[in-house]
Amino acid sequence: MSEPVIAQKSPFAVEVEAGKSYWWCACGKSAGQPFCDGSHKGSDFTPVEYKAEQDGTVYFCGCKHTKNGVLCDGTHSSL
C-alpha cells in the first residue's frame, strides 16, 4: 500500500456536532483537510467515517499516520 501524504505535522481542531458523520481524508491529498474531497480516487486510499458522539472539539490527525482511527495520537512528533 502507498504511503499517505503528510498534510501537516499537527492535528486539525474541528468543532463537531453530535450524531453527524465526518469523512476524514486518509490519503493526505484533499484540498479541504482534514476531510475528503475525492482526491484519493485511483489510489489505495478511501476516506474514513467519524461519527461524533457529542458536540465539542475533536483533533483529527493531520499527518495521516495515526494508529488511533482518525484522531491524532501524537505520531506527527516522530515524523
Backbone torsions as a table, in degrees:
resi	resn	phi	psi	omega
1	MET	NA	147.5	179.6
2	SER	-70.5	158.5	174.3
3	GLU	-87.0	139.3	177.8
4	PRO	-73.4	155.9	173.9
5	VAL	-75.3	136.1	176.3
6	ILE	-79.4	108.7	-178.5
7	ALA	-69.9	-42.5	173.6
8	GLN	-164.4	155.4	-178.2
9	LYS	-95.5	48.5	173.7
10	SER	-163.4	161.6	-179.3
11	PRO	-77.1	163.2	173.0
12	PHE	-100.6	117.2	176.6
13	ALA	-83.7	121.8	-176.7
14	VAL	-132.0	133.5	173.0
15	GLU	-79.6	122.1	-178.6
16	VAL	-113.7	159.6	179.4
17	GLU	-113.0	134.4	179.6
18	ALA	-54.1	133.8	177.2
19	GLY	85.4	-10.3	-179.0
20	LYS	-89.1	143.7	177.0
21	SER	-96.0	141.4	177.6
22	TYR	-127.0	136.8	-177.1
23	TRP	-107.5	104.0	-176.6
24	TRP	-76.4	133.8	176.6
25	CYS	-73.8	120.7	179.6
26	ALA	-93.8	-21.2	-175.1
27	CYS	-85.8	-24.5	-179.3
28	GLY	87.7	-0.3	-175.3
29	LYS	-95.7	-10.4	-176.8
30	SER	-61.9	137.7	175.9
31	ALA	-77.0	-15.3	-178.6
32	GLY	-106.6	42.5	-178.1
33	GLN	-50.5	143.0	6.3
34	PRO	-91.1	14.0	-173.9
35	PHE	-102.6	156.4	-176.9
36	CYS	-71.0	137.8	172.1
37	ASP	-123.6	11.8	178.3
38	GLY	92.2	2.3	-178.5
39	SER	-63.5	-16.1	-179.4
40	HIS	-75.7	-12.8	-174.8
41	LYS	-51.3	131.7	-178.2
42	GLY	86.0	4.1	179.3
43	SER	-114.0	-177.6	177.9
44	ASP	-81.3	-3.8	-172.5
45	PHE	-95.4	150.9	171.7
46	THR	-137.5	150.3	178.3
47	PRO	-67.3	157.2	-178.1
48	VAL	-118.7	129.2	-179.4
49	GLU	-77.1	136.6	170.5
50	TYR	-123.6	120.9	178.6
51	LYS	-106.7	116.6	-177.0
52	ALA	-68.4	130.7	178.5
53	GLU	-88.2	-25.1	179.2
54	GLN	-150.6	161.1	175.5
55	ASP	-68.6	146.2	176.4
56	GLY	150.2	-173.4	-179.9
57	THR	-91.6	131.6	177.2
58	VAL	-121.5	142.7	-179.1
59	TYR	-107.4	95.4	179.6
60	PHE	-76.4	141.3	179.3
61	CYS	-61.2	131.7	177.5
62	GLY	-101.3	-22.1	-177.0
63	CYS	-86.7	-14.3	177.8
64	LYS	69.6	18.1	179.6
65	HIS	-117.7	11.3	-178.6
66	THR	-59.4	149.8	173.3
67	LYS	-106.9	11.9	-173.5
68	ASN	-114.9	48.7	-177.8
69	GLY	68.5	-115.9	179.2
70	VAL	-108.8	-5.8	-175.3
71	LEU	-92.7	149.5	-179.4
72	CYS	-61.8	135.2	175.5
73	ASP	-121.8	8.8	177.9
74	GLY	89.5	0.8	-179.3
75	THR	-55.3	-32.3	-177.4
76	HIS	-56.8	-26.8	-178.1
77	SER	-70.8	-13.8	179.5
78	SER	-109.2	7.3	-179.9
79	LEU	-91.9	NA	NA
